[in-house]
Amino acid sequence: MIIDFNNIDEQHLPHFKGGEKEMVTRMFTNSLGKIMRSSLEPGASIGYHAHEENSEIIYLLDGEGTVIYDDNQPVRLMPGQVHYCPMGHSHSLRNESDKPLSFLGIVQEHHVE
């Protein structure tokens, strides 16, 4: 399967998960999860939130950001680095630089029966 983000409508999600400003994303979704090509403008963030039934991988493509993971101190995230938030944990992402931050987010659903 090929996912072509150029053929997926762009969405503007203000205050995503309680964050600042907006996240701009092109999102592929099915019952197993989501794959998102997203960006945050300078000063924008994804709010601190829990992953209770899924996990998330964030691969930073461009820009610089900070991640807060499980209420710890912010940690710098640079292009080429990956942040992983397993099920049962919490995190946030903030663009604290002066240029756009772009990333690939992969959310995998964990169907517990």
Backbone hydrogen bonds, N-H to C=O, Kabsch-Sander energy under -0.5 kcal/mol:
donor,donor_aa,acceptor,acceptor_aa,energy
4,D,2,I,-0.6
5,F,3,I,-0.8
7,N,4,D,-2.1
8,I,5,F,-1.4
11,Q,25,T,-3.1
13,L,11,Q,-0.6
13,L,23,M,-3.2
15,H,21,K,-3.8
16,F,13,L,-0.9
18,G,15,H,-2.5
19,G,16,F,-1.5
23,M,13,L,-2.1
24,V,39,S,-2.3
25,T,11,Q,-2.6
26,R,37,R,-1.6
28,F,35,I,-2.9
30,N,33,G,-2.5
33,G,30,N,-1.2
34,K,107,V,-2.1
35,I,28,F,-2.5
36,M,105,G,-3.2
37,R,26,R,-2.4
38,S,36,M,-0.7
38,S,103,F,-2.7
39,S,24,V,-2.4
40,L,101,L,-2.5
41,E,22,E,-0.6
43,G,95,N,-2.2
44,A,41,E,-2.5
45,S,20,E,-2.0
46,I,93,L,-3.1
47,G,16,F,-2.4
47,G,45,S,-0.5
49,H,91,H,-2.3
51,H,89,H,-2.8
52,E,50,A,-0.7
55,S,108,Q,-1.9
56,E,85,C,-2.4
57,I,106,I,-2.4
58,I,83,H,-3.0
59,Y,57,I,-0.5
59,Y,104,L,-2.8
60,L,58,I,-0.6
60,L,81,Q,-2.3
61,L,102,S,-2.4
62,D,102,S,-1.8
65,G,77,L,-2.3
66,T,94,R,-2.3
67,V,75,V,-2.6
68,I,92,S,-1.4
69,Y,67,V,-0.5
70,D,90,S,-2.4
72,N,69,Y,-1.5
75,V,67,V,-2.4
77,L,65,G,-3.2
80,G,60,L,-3.0
81,Q,78,M,-2.3
83,H,58,I,-2.7
85,C,56,E,-3.1
88,G,51,H,-4.2
89,H,51,H,-0.5
89,H,86,P,-1.5
91,H,49,H,-2.2
92,S,68,I,-1.5
93,L,46,I,-1.3
94,R,66,T,-2.4
95,N,44,A,-2.8
96,E,64,E,-0.5
96,E,94,R,-0.8
97,S,64,E,-0.6
101,L,40,L,-2.6
102,S,62,D,-2.6
103,F,38,S,-2.5
104,L,59,Y,-2.5
105,G,36,M,-2.6
105,G,103,F,-0.5
106,I,57,I,-2.7
107,V,34,K,-2.6
108,Q,55,S,-2.1
108,Q,106,I,-0.6
109,E,32,L,-2.6
109,E,107,V,-0.5
110,H,53,E,-2.9
111,H,109,E,-0.6
112,V,110,H,-1.1
